[in-house]
Amino acid sequence: MSDTVLARDCTAPVNVQTPVVERGQRAVFCGLTSIVWLHRRIQDAFFLVVGSRTCAHLLQSAAGVMIFAEPRFATAILQDRDLAGMADCHEELDRVVEELLGRRPEIKTLFLVGSCPSEVIKLDLNNAAQRLQKRYESRVRMVAYSGSGIETTFTQGEDNCLAELVATTPRPRGGQAPALIVAGTLADVVEDQFARLFEALGIGPVAFLPARNAEETPVPGPDTKVLLAQPFLTVTAQALRDRGAEILSAPYPLGAEGTLLWLKAAADAFDVAGAHFDEVTAAPLARARTAVGHQRETLADKRVSFLPDSQLEVPLARFLARECGMLVQSIATPFHDPTLMEAEQALLDPTVPIVEGGDLGLRLDNIRDERPDLTVCGLGIANPLEAEGLRSKWSIELIFSPIQGFDQAGDLAALFSRPLKRTAQLEV
């Protein structure tokens, strides 16, 4: 197990902690997991993973057993003959796609998702998507991206998916580019809330990426501005820049303060008057602060540490420290983009150590030394920590739950107070 610790060579704002880079053994889900929330969001799409039975079991376990509805994802399983080069994988893939589209004629977009096995045997899914696109040109759109655990972690699968959508979506002839694109998967209820706020502020037209239907993927123009709703969209942000869009720097819409500053970045970019902005946001901001306040009594002065998993670690640390009164001891995140995190880090205590990557052994030793009241971590690490008397919070729950925006601020705080309240009840 590596114990190499390096200082990251990156440009950071003044008084902002420069992350330390650790390389070593990790314990994170692969990017295939993101299909579970992407397939719920993009309602006209199907995700076909080209992988092994292990990939199929992972998705089935992550998504649960769907008895009452047929899910819009599946695995084209690579057999031993495929991996040994004894079968024509492209021929088999063509057969599976034909069978799938015959069974599910409502599919409008088919994602071919690469996995570790398909990466190992060098199966070129981009060429496969182009070949299949010619065959099904008028019927379905083909998009290929990598969710391989070799290349991606937990949330980076979404990043690759959205980046490929942006890069391959043709610009509509004579179509109006949206003034603002909100990038990052959101629950429908959260999207609706944001849409109403932007309308009240007079900002528009506004589009969301991903759209509820892949065919409606927004295409930016040179005057389009982008607000990132998720902090792990490094590749997507670059794809949007390549299409001429401007990425607005802002904290992420977690908690009352984060949501307010996120909206303020858009308001400033579109010259919304300060008095009008305050009028539109006053009531939801007050509700959010009240809702978070109900949980603050449980969370205040409790110590929290983060193990690397979702890339939400820095924004969550900011929310818990500034709005809930928690004491952040350490933050470890799988990947740190200093540009996308600049506004968040400006609000964090610069003395809080931030680690990018994270060597599993070193990180666990650090948690055992710190003995925090709560550790935010991946699913596979939580139970061992609990067995050692360390309370934990699954970071995966923060991805599956609607947590962005004013009206979800109290729910977000409650996700962290719940394990602490449960511990207190058990002690009694």
Stockholm file with secondary structure:
# STOCKHOLM 1.0

chainA/1-428         MSDTVLARDCTAPVNVQTPVVERGQRAVFCGLTSIVWLHRRIQDAFFLVVGSRTCAHLLQSAAGVMIFAEPRFATAILQDRDLAGMADCHEELDRVVEELLGRRPEIKTLFLVGSCPSEVIKLDLNNAAQRLQKRYESRVRMVAYSGSGIETTFTQGEDNCLAELVATTPRPRGGQAPALIVAGTLADVVEDQFARLFEALGIGPVAFLPARNAEETPVPGPDTKVLLAQPFLTVTAQALRDRGAEILSAPYPLGAEGTLLWLKAAADAFDVAGAHFDEVTAAPLARARTAVGHQRETLADKRVSFLPDSQLEVPLARFLARECGMLVQSIATPFHDPTLMEAEQALLDPTVPIVEGGDLGLRLDNIRDERPDLTVCGLGIANPLEAEGLRSKWSIELIFSPIQGFDQAGDLAALFSRPLKRTAQLEV
#=GR chainA/1-428 SS CCCEEEECCCCCCTTCCCCEEEESCCCCCCGGGGHHHHHHHSTTEEEEEEECHHHHHHHHHHHCCCSSSCCSEEEEECCHHHHTTCSCHHHHHHHHHHHHHHHCTTCCEEEEEECHHHHHTTCCHHHHHHHHHHHTTTTCEEEEEECCTTTCCTTHHHHHHHHHHHHHSCCCTTCCCCSEEEESCCCHHHHHHHHHHHHHHTCCSEEEESCSSGGGCCCCCTTCEEEESSTTCHHHHHHHHHTTCEECCCCCSBHHHHHHHHHHHHHHHTTCCHHHHHHHHHHHHHHHHHHHHHHHHHHTTCEEEECSSSSCHHHHHHHHHHTTCCEEEEEEESCCCTTTTHHHHTTSCTTSCEEEECCHHHHHHHHHHHCCSEEEECHHHHHHHHHTTCCEEETHHHHHSCCBSGGGHHHHHHHHHHHHHHHHHHHC
#=GC SS_cons         CCCEEEECCCCCCTTCCCCEEEESCCCCCCGGGGHHHHHHHSTTEEEEEEECHHHHHHHHHHHCCCSSSCCSEEEEECCHHHHTTCSCHHHHHHHHHHHHHHHCTTCCEEEEEECHHHHHTTCCHHHHHHHHHHHTTTTCEEEEEECCTTTCCTTHHHHHHHHHHHHHSCCCTTCCCCSEEEESCCCHHHHHHHHHHHHHHTCCSEEEESCSSGGGCCCCCTTCEEEESSTTCHHHHHHHHHTTCEECCCCCSBHHHHHHHHHHHHHHHTTCCHHHHHHHHHHHHHHHHHHHHHHHHHHTTCEEEECSSSSCHHHHHHHHHHTTCCEEEEEEESCCCTTTTHHHHTTSCTTSCEEEECCHHHHHHHHHHHCCSEEEECHHHHHHHHHTTCCEEETHHHHHSCCBSGGGHHHHHHHHHHHHHHHHHHHC
//
